[in-house]
Amino acid sequence: MKQIFFIETGTGIDVHGQDVNVAASRAIQDAIHYNSLPGMRSILPDGDINKMKVHVKLALPTDLDRLDRAEIKKLFPYGTVTVEVMQGGMATTSGIFLEDHADKNDLMYIVNAAIEVGY
C-alpha cells in the first residue's frame, strides 16, 4: 500500500461454537460498521473507489488455517482486499458448555482486527 489514510480496530467474539470465522467477521464489523469515508473518492487515483486498498490484519487464538479468507474479503464492498493472519487474540472459558449451540468445549474465541485503508 502506497499511502494509508485510515486505520480502524475491532474485536469479535464467538462465545459458542469455537469458530474463528464467526469471531473474525464480528471483529471486522466492530471495526468498520460505524464508519463512513465520504472523502475517499477525492483522494484516490482517478476518483475510483475500486482503486482503494484494504489490508485486513487478524489475530486469531487458534485454527489459523481454518480462516476462510474469501469470505472475509466479501465483507468489504469496494477496493482490493488483502488478509493477513497471525497468532494472537484469546481462547478463554465461556463458563458453560452448550451442546445445542454446537460447542465442542467451553471455550470462547476472541479475535482482534486492524484494518488499513489507503491506495
C-alpha angles and dihedrals in degrees: 000000000000097000130012114209103170138023124186130178133205145171128222131188134198102197095181130026099034095241118155090196092061092047093045093050090050091049090054093047089049089053100046113022096084094051137092123184103196094159097053095097091056092058101037120093109272088357088273112152089200090065088066114114120217119192114190120198116192126187110203126188094216144341095053090166092055095064109114101222093184091058091046090053090053089065089074116071097196141034137022110305126204124184125210119189126197140168112270140087116089143274109203137155119282088200094238141061113219113185092186088060092056093255115171090187138341096280128118120204121224118195128190123210134195116186122195120197125192140096 
